Amino acid sequence: METNSTERYRRRTLRLLLTGFAGATLAFVPSWLRILEGTWPAWVLAAHGVALTAAAVALGRQECVRPRQIVWLCLFAAAVPSAFLMAMRAATAPGQYVHDSAVQSEEAMRFLLQGKDPYAESFANTPMAQVPFFGGKNPALEHIVYYPGSFLLSLPLRIVVHGLTGWYDHRLFLLICYGAALWGAWRAAESQWRCHLMVAVGLNPAFNFYLIQGANDAAVAGLLLVALALSQGGRSTRAAICVGAAAAFKQTAWFFGVLAVADALGRRGPGAAARAAVVMAAAMLALTLPFVVWDRAAFFDDTYAYLSGTAKESYPAAGLSIANLTASYAVDPATTRKLFSVLQLGVVLPMLLFCAWRQARLPGADRLAWRYGLVVTAAFVCGRYFNASHLAYVSLFLIASWLLPGARNGSIGAAAAQGGDSQEGNSR
């Protein structure tokens, strides 16, 4: 039976996490003023940050915080400002008050519905060209860096909403993914830490700052957190499908798939690991392979050459990456590209293999999230760009690793070895 001191510790930790995360939102007020150039929408969002902080502090002062209250606070943190910016965008121009990745996904869906390959099309004559890009011409106007899941998964919602209203904003899909991430956090955590993990995921100020603008990391985070939740409930095949869908959305999810297979190997043996790998690969290829067949050259130019710096017009080195550091010292671009390959093969790959080996020896959802965060961080640092939005994404999993259960619960692919979605011994 738990002691009163343990329960007090949990309550105080939750209150600290709750007020700290919401209060940190105030740190982003100058960023809103800078991005929106001091216009009245910036002040509205700044006032929203103050209101969110006040609400979180008031909630944190209560002796007992209920999950329903946290859900409402999270919706207030993400849905309200997103709806505000969506309304501002609808009233002005389709390239205003939105992240360029959201506009690109919308236009990719439009190209696809017209029978055109989005990877072979230019976005220079679309609303994406209206999105402000600091540093000259946006190189993404000629490239889709993301995999087909970035527009295929949201295509049904776009068809329904646009068909009924004649309007669509990709943030509708991202908010659904945000809700899925909250559900995944609730289900994946141990019962006494569920509220803590919901706060850590739903009120992460850096993550929400980019979600509100339309950055698509919420989709990958939602799929992976749902996968963790499903695996904890013994639904390992469905969890593997979610990981495969995330891998068909963004390349960073590949690392999670490798570690999840290693986790299944450590829990149930080679059969479980093989089955998990097959399900993940099938889900990913089902979304990705048609576009490889459609125009292989255009697909790999966008999703590989553009990232590695070998495309005609590549994504510039930026952020906290080593490539950006070398670029700031005027290192030759060809040398920077070689450095990218050396670091990926010489640092990231060995680190991934080592973490996979350790995951197989010491499995657990907490270790999986922690090692995934470390590997993705290394991949960004050794890559061409490591922007603040990527750091916010990584922080979700590094923080979540402290609140997730260990090896005694289910894993992705573990129950799949028995031929289905078993809940034996793992249902909550």
C-alpha positions as CSV (number, residue, x, y, z in Angstrom):
1,M,0.0,0.0,0.0
2,E,1.4,3.4,-1.0
3,T,2.4,5.7,1.7
4,N,1.1,9.2,2.2
5,S,4.5,10.7,1.5
6,T,4.6,9.0,-1.9
7,E,1.2,10.3,-2.8
8,R,2.2,13.8,-1.7
9,Y,5.3,13.6,-3.8
10,R,3.2,12.7,-6.9
11,R,0.7,15.5,-6.3
12,R,3.5,18.0,-5.8
13,T,5.4,16.8,-8.9
14,L,2.2,17.1,-11.0
15,R,1.6,20.6,-9.8
16,L,5.2,21.6,-10.5
17,L,5.0,20.1,-14.0
18,L,1.7,21.6,-14.7
19,T,2.5,25.2,-13.7
20,G,6.1,25.0,-15.0
21,F,5.2,23.9,-18.5
22,A,2.3,26.4,-18.8
23,G,4.4,29.1,-17.3
24,A,7.1,28.5,-19.8
25,T,4.6,29.4,-22.5
26,L,5.4,33.1,-21.6
27,A,8.9,32.6,-22.9
28,F,7.4,32.3,-26.4
29,V,5.6,35.7,-26.3
30,P,8.6,37.5,-27.9
31,S,8.6,34.9,-30.6
32,W,5.0,35.6,-31.5
33,L,5.7,39.3,-31.6
34,R,8.6,38.7,-33.9
35,I,6.9,36.2,-36.2
36,L,3.7,38.2,-36.6
37,E,5.7,41.5,-36.6
38,G,3.8,43.1,-33.7
39,T,0.4,42.9,-35.3
40,W,-2.7,42.5,-33.1
41,P,-2.8,38.6,-33.6
42,A,0.6,38.5,-31.9
43,W,-0.8,40.3,-28.9
44,V,-3.9,38.1,-28.8
45,L,-1.6,35.0,-28.7
46,A,0.5,36.6,-26.0
47,A,-2.6,37.2,-24.0
48,H,-3.5,33.6,-24.5
49,G,-0.2,32.6,-23.1
50,V,-0.8,34.7,-20.0
51,A,-4.4,33.2,-19.6
52,L,-3.0,29.7,-20.0
53,T,-0.4,30.3,-17.3
54,A,-3.0,31.7,-14.9
55,A,-5.4,28.7,-15.5
56,A,-2.6,26.2,-15.0
57,V,-1.4,27.9,-11.8
58,A,-5.0,27.9,-10.5
59,L,-5.4,24.3,-11.4
60,G,-2.1,23.4,-9.8
61,R,-3.1,24.9,-6.5
62,Q,-5.9,22.4,-6.1
63,E,-5.3,19.4,-3.9
64,C,-6.6,17.0,-6.4
65,V,-6.2,17.5,-10.2
66,R,-8.6,15.4,-12.4
67,P,-7.7,14.1,-15.8
68,R,-10.7,15.9,-17.3
69,Q,-9.3,19.2,-16.1
70,I,-5.9,18.5,-17.8
71,V,-7.7,17.6,-21.1
72,W,-9.6,20.9,-21.1
73,L,-6.4,22.8,-20.3
74,C,-4.5,21.0,-23.1
75,L,-7.3,21.8,-25.6
76,F,-7.2,25.4,-24.4
77,A,-3.4,25.4,-25.0
78,A,-3.5,24.0,-28.6
79,A,-7.0,24.1,-30.1
80,V,-8.0,27.7,-29.2
81,P,-4.9,29.4,-30.7
82,S,-4.9,27.0,-33.7
83,A,-8.5,27.9,-34.4
84,F,-7.6,31.6,-34.1
85,L,-4.8,31.4,-36.6
86,M,-6.9,29.3,-39.0
87,A,-9.6,32.0,-38.9
88,M,-7.0,34.7,-39.5
89,R,-5.6,32.7,-42.5
90,A,-9.1,32.2,-43.9
91,A,-9.7,35.9,-43.7
92,T,-6.5,37.0,-45.3
93,A,-4.4,34.7,-47.6
94,P,-3.8,31.0,-47.8
95,G,-0.1,31.5,-47.3
96,Q,-0.4,33.6,-44.1
97,Y,-0.5,32.5,-40.4
98,V,0.6,29.0,-41.2
99,H,3.7,26.8,-41.4
100,D,5.0,25.9,-44.8
101,S,4.8,22.2,-44.2
102,A,1.1,22.4,-43.6
103,V,0.6,24.3,-46.9
104,Q,2.7,21.8,-48.7
105,S,0.7,18.9,-47.5
106,E,-2.5,20.6,-48.6
107,E,-1.1,21.4,-52.0
108,A,0.3,17.8,-52.3
109,M,-3.2,16.5,-51.7
110,R,-4.6,18.9,-54.4
111,F,-2.0,17.7,-56.9
112,L,-2.8,14.0,-56.1
113,L,-6.5,14.6,-56.6
114,Q,-5.7,16.1,-60.0
115,G,-3.8,12.9,-60.9
116,K,-0.4,14.5,-60.6
117,D,2.7,13.2,-58.7
118,P,3.4,15.7,-55.9
119,Y,7.1,14.7,-55.9
120,A,7.4,15.8,-59.5
121,E,5.5,19.1,-59.2
122,S,6.7,22.5,-58.3
123,F,5.1,24.5,-55.5
124,A,6.3,27.8,-56.7
125,N,2.8,28.8,-58.1
126,T,0.9,27.6,-55.0
127,P,0.1,29.4,-51.7
128,M,3.2,27.9,-50.3
129,A,5.2,30.7,-52.1
130,Q,3.3,33.2,-49.9
131,V,4.6,31.7,-46.7
132,P,7.4,33.9,-45.3
133,F,10.8,32.2,-45.4
134,F,13.8,33.8,-43.6
135,G,16.8,33.5,-45.9
136,G,15.6,34.1,-49.4
137,K,13.8,31.6,-51.6
138,N,12.3,28.6,-49.8
139,P,14.0,25.5,-51.3
140,A,11.0,23.4,-50.3
141,L,9.1,25.0,-53.2
142,E,10.7,22.4,-55.4
143,H,10.9,19.5,-53.0
144,I,8.8,17.5,-50.6
145,V,11.1,16.3,-47.8
146,Y,8.5,14.2,-46.2
147,Y,7.2,10.7,-47.1
148,P,3.8,10.2,-48.7
149,G,2.1,9.6,-45.3
150,S,2.4,13.4,-44.8
151,F,-0.5,13.9,-47.2
152,L,-2.1,10.5,-47.6
153,L,-3.1,10.0,-44.0
154,S,-4.9,13.3,-44.0
155,L,-6.5,12.9,-47.4
156,P,-9.8,11.4,-46.3
157,L,-10.3,14.3,-43.8
158,R,-9.5,16.8,-46.5
159,I,-12.0,15.3,-48.9
160,V,-14.8,15.3,-46.4
161,V,-14.1,18.8,-44.9
162,H,-13.4,20.5,-48.3
163,G,-16.4,18.7,-49.9
164,L,-18.7,20.1,-47.2
165,T,-17.3,23.6,-46.7
166,G,-15.0,24.3,-49.7
167,W,-12.2,25.0,-47.1
168,Y,-9.5,23.0,-45.4
169,D,-6.7,23.7,-43.1
170,H,-4.1,21.0,-42.4
171,R,-4.1,21.9,-38.7
172,L,-7.5,20.1,-38.4
173,F,-5.6,16.9,-39.0
174,L,-2.8,17.9,-36.7
175,L,-5.1,18.6,-33.9
176,I,-6.6,15.2,-34.2
177,C,-3.1,13.8,-34.0
178,Y,-2.5,16.0,-30.9
179,G,-5.6,14.4,-29.3
180,A,-4.3,11.0,-30.3
181,A,-1.0,11.9,-28.6
182,L,-2.8,12.8,-25.4
183,W,-4.7,9.5,-25.5
184,G,-1.5,7.6,-26.1
185,A,0.2,9.4,-23.2
186,W,-2.8,8.5,-21.0
187,R,-2.8,4.8,-21.9
188,A,0.9,4.2,-22.1
189,A,1.8,5.6,-18.7
190,E,1.4,3.7,-15.5
191,S,-1.8,4.6,-13.7
192,Q,-0.2,6.8,-11.0
193,W,1.8,8.8,-13.7
194,R,-0.9,9.2,-16.3
195,C,-1.8,12.8,-15.5
196,H,1.9,13.7,-15.4
197,L,2.6,12.3,-18.9
198,M,-0.5,14.0,-20.3
199,V,0.8,17.3,-19.0
200,A,4.3,16.6,-20.3
201,V,2.9,15.9,-23.8
202,G,0.0,18.2,-24.0
203,L,1.4,21.3,-22.4
204,N,5.0,21.2,-23.7
205,P,5.3,24.9,-24.7
206,A,7.9,24.4,-27.4
207,F,6.0,21.6,-29.1
208,N,2.7,23.5,-29.0
209,F,4.3,26.7,-30.3
210,Y,5.0,24.9,-33.6
211,L,1.8,22.8,-33.6
212,I,-0.3,26.0,-33.5
213,Q,1.6,27.2,-36.6
214,G,1.0,23.9,-38.4
215,A,4.3,22.0,-38.1
216,N,3.7,18.3,-38.7
217,D,5.7,16.7,-35.9
218,A,2.4,16.3,-34.0
219,A,1.3,13.6,-36.5
220,V,4.5,11.4,-36.0
221,A,4.4,12.0,-32.2
222,G,0.7,11.0,-32.1
223,L,1.3,7.8,-34.1
224,L,4.3,6.7,-31.9
225,L,2.6,7.5,-28.6
226,V,-0.5,5.6,-29.7
227,A,1.8,2.7,-30.7
228,L,3.2,2.7,-27.2
229,A,-0.3,2.7,-25.7
230,L,-1.5,-0.1,-27.9
231,S,1.6,-2.2,-27.1
232,Q,1.0,-1.7,-23.4
233,G,-2.5,-3.1,-23.9
234,G,-1.2,-6.1,-25.8
235,R,-2.4,-4.9,-29.2
236,S,1.0,-5.3,-30.8
237,T,0.0,-5.8,-34.4
238,R,-2.0,-2.5,-34.4
239,A,1.0,-0.9,-32.6
240,A,3.3,-2.1,-35.4
241,I,1.0,-0.7,-38.0
242,C,1.1,2.7,-36.3
243,V,4.9,2.7,-36.3
244,G,4.9,1.8,-40.0
245,A,2.5,4.6,-40.8
246,A,4.7,7.0,-38.8
247,A,7.8,5.7,-40.8
248,A,5.8,6.5,-44.0
249,F,5.3,10.0,-42.8
250,K,8.8,11.1,-41.6
251,Q,12.2,9.5,-41.7
252,T,12.8,10.1,-38.0
253,A,10.3,7.4,-37.2
254,W,12.5,4.8,-38.8
255,F,14.8,4.8,-35.7
256,F,11.7,4.1,-33.5
257,G,10.9,1.1,-35.7
258,V,14.4,-0.4,-35.3
259,L,14.3,0.0,-31.5
260,A,10.8,-1.4,-31.3
261,V,11.9,-4.5,-33.2
262,A,14.8,-4.9,-30.8
263,D,12.4,-4.4,-27.9
264,A,10.2,-7.3,-29.2
265,L,13.3,-9.4,-29.6
266,G,14.3,-8.9,-26.0
267,R,10.8,-9.7,-24.7
268,R,9.6,-12.6,-26.8
269,G,12.4,-13.7,-29.1
270,P,13.2,-13.7,-32.9
271,G,9.6,-14.7,-33.9
272,A,8.0,-11.6,-32.3
273,A,10.8,-9.4,-33.7
274,A,10.4,-10.7,-37.2
275,R,6.6,-10.4,-37.2
276,A,6.8,-6.8,-35.9
277,A,9.4,-5.9,-38.6
278,V,7.2,-7.4,-41.4
279,V,4.1,-5.5,-40.2
280,M,5.9,-2.2,-39.9
281,A,7.5,-2.6,-43.3
282,A,4.2,-3.6,-44.9
283,A,2.5,-0.6,-43.5
284,M,5.2,1.7,-44.6
285,L,5.6,0.3,-48.1
286,A,1.8,0.3,-48.7
287,L,1.9,4.1,-48.4
288,T,5.3,4.8,-50.0
289,L,6.0,2.2,-52.7
290,P,3.4,3.6,-55.2
291,F,5.2,6.9,-55.4
292,V,8.6,5.2,-55.8
293,V,7.1,3.3,-58.8
294,W,5.4,6.4,-60.1
295,D,8.6,8.5,-60.4
296,R,11.6,7.0,-58.7
297,A,14.0,9.8,-59.6
298,A,11.7,12.6,-58.3
299,F,10.9,10.7,-55.1
300,F,14.6,10.1,-54.2
301,D,15.6,13.6,-55.2
302,D,13.1,15.0,-52.8
303,T,13.4,12.6,-49.9
304,Y,17.1,11.9,-50.0
305,A,19.2,14.2,-52.2
306,Y,17.4,17.3,-50.8
307,L,18.3,16.2,-47.3
308,S,21.8,15.1,-47.9
309,G,22.8,18.3,-49.8
310,T,23.3,16.5,-53.2
311,A,20.2,17.9,-54.9
312,K,20.4,20.9,-57.3
313,E,18.8,23.0,-54.6
314,S,19.1,21.4,-51.2
315,Y,17.8,22.4,-47.8
316,P,20.3,24.8,-46.3
317,A,22.4,23.8,-43.3
318,A,20.7,25.3,-40.2
319,G,20.2,25.3,-36.5
320,L,22.3,23.3,-34.0
321,S,23.7,20.9,-36.6
322,I,27.4,20.3,-37.2
323,A,26.8,21.1,-40.9
324,N,25.6,24.5,-40.0
325,L,28.7,25.0,-37.8
326,T,31.0,24.2,-40.7
327,A,28.9,26.4,-43.1
328,S,29.4,29.3,-40.7
329,Y,33.1,28.9,-41.2
330,A,32.8,29.0,-45.0
331,V,33.6,25.3,-45.5
332,D,33.2,24.2,-49.0
333,P,29.7,22.7,-49.6
334,A,31.1,19.5,-51.2
335,T,33.1,19.0,-48.0
336,T,30.0,19.6,-45.9
337,R,28.2,16.9,-47.9
338,K,31.0,14.4,-47.3
339,L,31.0,15.3,-43.6
340,F,27.2,14.6,-43.5
341,S,27.8,11.0,-44.9
342,V,30.7,10.3,-42.6
343,L,28.9,11.4,-39.5
344,Q,25.7,9.5,-40.4
345,L,27.6,6.3,-41.1
346,G,30.3,6.8,-38.5
347,V,28.3,8.1,-35.5
348,V,24.5,7.7,-36.0
349,L,24.5,4.2,-37.4
350,P,26.8,2.7,-34.7
351,M,24.8,4.6,-32.0
352,L,21.5,3.2,-33.4
353,L,22.9,-0.4,-33.5
354,F,24.3,0.0,-29.9
355,C,20.9,1.3,-28.6
356,A,19.1,-1.5,-30.4
357,W,21.4,-4.1,-28.8
358,R,20.9,-2.6,-25.4
359,Q,17.1,-2.4,-26.0
360,A,17.1,-6.2,-26.8
361,R,19.0,-6.9,-23.6
362,L,17.1,-4.4,-21.4
363,P,13.6,-3.8,-23.0
364,G,10.9,-1.5,-21.8
365,A,8.8,1.4,-23.0
366,D,10.7,3.9,-20.9
367,R,14.1,2.8,-22.3
368,L,12.6,2.7,-25.8
369,A,11.5,6.4,-25.6
370,W,14.8,7.4,-24.0
371,R,17.0,5.7,-26.6
372,Y,14.8,6.9,-29.5
373,G,15.2,10.5,-28.3
374,L,19.0,10.1,-28.0
375,V,19.3,8.6,-31.5
376,V,17.1,11.2,-33.2
377,T,19.0,13.9,-31.4
378,A,22.3,12.5,-32.7
379,A,20.9,12.2,-36.2
380,F,19.9,15.9,-36.2
381,V,23.1,17.1,-34.8
382,C,25.1,15.1,-37.4
383,G,22.7,16.1,-40.2
384,R,22.3,19.3,-42.1
385,Y,19.8,20.9,-39.9
386,F,18.6,20.7,-36.3
387,N,15.9,23.4,-35.8
388,A,14.1,24.4,-32.7
389,S,11.0,22.5,-33.8
390,H,13.0,19.3,-34.0
391,L,14.3,19.9,-30.5
392,A,10.8,20.3,-29.2
393,Y,9.8,17.0,-30.8
394,V,12.7,15.2,-29.3
395,S,11.9,16.6,-25.9
396,L,8.5,14.8,-25.8
397,F,10.1,11.4,-25.8
398,L,13.0,12.2,-23.5
399,I,10.6,13.6,-20.9
400,A,8.1,10.8,-21.5
401,S,10.8,8.2,-20.8
402,W,10.7,9.1,-17.1
403,L,7.0,8.4,-16.9
404,L,6.6,5.3,-19.0
405,P,6.5,1.7,-17.5
406,G,9.5,-0.6,-17.7
407,A,10.1,-4.1,-19.0
408,R,7.3,-5.9,-17.2
409,N,4.6,-4.6,-19.6
410,G,3.8,-5.3,-23.3
411,S,5.9,-4.4,-26.3
412,I,5.4,-3.7,-29.9
413,G,5.4,-7.0,-31.7
414,A,5.4,-9.2,-28.6
415,A,1.9,-10.4,-28.8
416,A,2.0,-10.4,-32.6
417,A,4.2,-13.5,-32.4
418,Q,1.1,-15.3,-31.2
419,G,-0.8,-14.4,-34.4
420,G,-3.0,-11.5,-33.3
421,D,-3.8,-8.8,-30.8
422,S,-3.6,-10.6,-27.5
423,Q,-4.5,-8.7,-24.4
424,E,-3.5,-11.5,-22.0
425,G,-1.8,-10.1,-18.9
426,N,-1.5,-6.6,-20.3
427,S,-5.0,-5.1,-20.3
428,R,-5.6,-2.1,-18.2
